[in-house]
Amino acid sequence: MAKAPRPRIDRTDYGEHNCAIPTVGGLSISWKIDYYDPALIFLSDDPANPEITSRVLTIMLASEY
């Protein structure tokens, strides 16, 4: 069994691992997770608290960034 390459995991300015750019079928795909307040207007005051945090996953081609 061939070993798949590990995706590049980026750290944000806050040291979090909430984004990556893996290559799938020759295309670089970018994904990231953002942590918002329940109204999806501002960033969450405490991303670890699910009571006050809504998570948003963004997926796109890295070339579109």
C-alpha positions in Angstrom: 0.0 0.0 0.0 1.4 3.4 -1.0 1.7 6.0 1.7 -0.2 9.2 0.9 1.7 12.5 1.3 0.8 14.5 4.4 -1.1 17.7 3.6 0.6 21.0 4.5 -0.9 22.2 7.8 -0.7 25.9 8.3 -0.6 27.7 11.6 -2.6 30.9 12.0 -1.2 33.9 13.8 -2.7 32.4 17.0 -0.8 29.1 16.6 -3.9 27.1 15.7 -4.0 24.3 13.2 -7.3 25.2 11.5 -6.3 25.2 7.9 -4.5 23.0 5.3 -3.7 22.7 1.7 -3.7 19.1 0.6 -3.3 18.0 -3.1 -6.1 15.8 -4.4 -6.0 14.5 -7.9 -3.3 17.0 -8.8 -5.3 20.0 -7.5 -4.3 21.9 -4.4 -7.4 22.3 -2.2 -7.5 24.9 0.6 -9.7 24.5 3.6 -10.0 26.4 6.8 -12.3 26.6 9.8 -13.4 30.0 11.3 -15.0 30.4 14.7 -17.9 32.9 14.8 -20.4 34.1 17.4 -23.9 32.4 17.0 -25.1 35.2 14.7 -22.1 34.6 12.4 -21.2 38.3 12.5 -18.1 38.5 14.8 -15.4 36.1 15.7 -16.2 34.1 18.8 -14.9 35.3 22.2 -14.1 31.7 23.1 -13.8 29.3 20.1 -13.5 26.3 22.5 -17.0 26.9 23.9 -19.7 25.4 21.7 -22.4 27.3 23.5 -21.2 30.6 22.0 -19.4 29.5 18.9 -20.5 28.6 15.4 -17.9 26.9 13.2 -17.7 27.6 9.5 -15.8 25.4 7.1 -14.5 27.0 3.8 -13.3 24.7 1.0 -11.9 26.1 -2.3 -9.2 25.6 -4.9 -5.9 27.0 -3.6 -5.5 28.8 -6.9 -8.7 30.8 -6.2 -7.2 32.4 -3.0 
